[in-house]
Structures are given as C-alpha cells and as structure tokens.
C-alpha cells in the first residue's frame, strides 16, 4: 500500500466529494476514514463524512460527526440543519427542532427557515404528547 502523505489526503478528500456527488456514500466514508485518522482536526473532512453517513442511513455515526463539527464550529448553520435532519430521520423531532431553529437564526436561508417552521407547525417541537409543555427543549 502506498504511503500516505498530505497530498494523498487531499486527493482522497476530493475523491470522496466526487463519490458523494455520485451517490456512493460508503465509498466516500472509506476514503475519509484515512483522512480523518491522519487529520482528526479537519472539520471539512468530518462534515463530509457526516453527510456521507447520513446518505448511507448510518444515523448514529452521522449524528456523532455533526456534533463534533458543532463542538468546533458552534455557529455552523449547515451543521445544525444537517444534524436536525439526522435527528428528524431518527424519529427525534423534539431534538431536531432546536437545531433547525439555530440554523435559521444563524443563517436565514429559505430551507433552514422552512424546516424550523414545518417542525413547529406540525407540532414537532413545542411539546411532545408524553412531555409536558413546561419542560425545556
């Protein structure tokens, strides 16, 4: 196996972007694993891997990666939005709404605002039937 170098990690990252665009998230994850092993601080690689996990329906790993991104970049509106989608897909709408609202507040893009409104308007956020309305979100 050829030795890894910063150049090969850049090539792997770019190839992972292409694989994700071609709807091969598992292939992207395989490439990104080595990039992140060599550069765990690389937030862009973690965000791309989180998106890949999401598209591969690996929701728990996607959630963990999005959370790492948000620990490093709490003002990353896209990461909040994507984490919200991940939580929504995992049938956790109450947690998702918080991230949709943060995304919309940080960057009022139409899709972020719509997600926050839709979650609120469908009753997926103010309170759950099994949770009193007075409980904090």
N, C-alpha and C positions, 0 to 999 in steps of 0.2 A: 504494500500500500504506500502511495507517495506521502512524503512528509507534509504536514500541514504548515501553512505559513499565513501571514496576514493577507497575502494576495489570494490564496486559495479560499480563505474565509469570505472575502469579498465576492469571489466568483460563486461560491456556494450560496451566499445570501441572494445574489442576483438571480441565480438559477431557481432558488426557492420562490422568489417573486413570480418568475415565469411559470413554475409548476402550479402555484396557487391560482394564477390567472387562467391556466389551462384546466382548472378544476381537479388537480391532483394534490389535495392537501396532505395526504400521507407521505407522498414523495417530498413535499416541502418540509414536513416535520423531520424526516430523516436527515436532510441536509442541514437544517437549522440546529439540530441537536449538537452537531460537532462545532458549529459556530458559537453557540451559547456555552458549550463546555470550555472553549478556549477564551471566550469573552463574555463572562456572565453579567457584566455591567452594561452590555449593549442593549439598550432599551428598544431600539428599532427592530433588532432580531427577535426580542421577546414579544413585541407587539405582532410581528409577522407570524411567529409560532402560535401565539394565542388565536389569531384569526384562522390559522390552519387547523388547530384543534377544534375550533368552533365549526368550521366547514366539514370536518371529519366526524362531527357529532360526538366528540370527546369533551363533554361539557365541563367535567370537574377539572381536567388539566387546563382547559381554556380559562375557566374562572380563576385558577391559581396564577396563571401567567398575566391575565389582565390586572389582578390585584398587585402583582409585583411591579408592573408598569405604573400603576397608580400610586404605589408607595414612593416611587422615584419621581413621578410627574403627576402630582395630585390635581393639576389644572389641565390635564389632557382630556379634552371634551370627547374625542373619539373613543378613548379607552373606557370612559364612563358609559357612553352609549353602547359600545360593544359588550361591556360587562352586563349592562341592563338587558340586552338581547339574550345573552347567555343565561342569565337568571330567569328571564321570561320563558325561555325554551325549556329550562329545568323545572318549570312549574313553580317558580318562586316570585310571583308578580309583585309582592309587597316589597321585596328587596330590590327588584328591578326598577320600580318607580323612583326610588331615591336616586339611582344612577341616571335615569332618564332626565330627571329634574336638574341634576347637577350638570349634565351635558348641555341641556338647553340654556341654563344660566351662564355657563362658561362660554358657549358659542351658539348663538341663536339661529342655527341652521334649520331650515324647514323640517327636515326629517327628525331632528332632535326634539323640536317643539311638538311635532305631531305625535311622537312616541310618548312624550310626557302627558300630553292631552288625552290621547287614546287610553293610556293606562288609567288616568284619573277618571275619565268619563265612563269607562266601562266598570267602574267600581273596583279596580285593581290597585288600590293604594290608600285610600283614606282610612279604611279599616277592614279587616278580614271578618267574616262571619264568626270565626272562632276566636277572635281577638277583640277586646273592647276598643271602641273608638278613642278612648283616652290614652291607650298605650302609645308610646313613642314609636316612630318608624325606624 
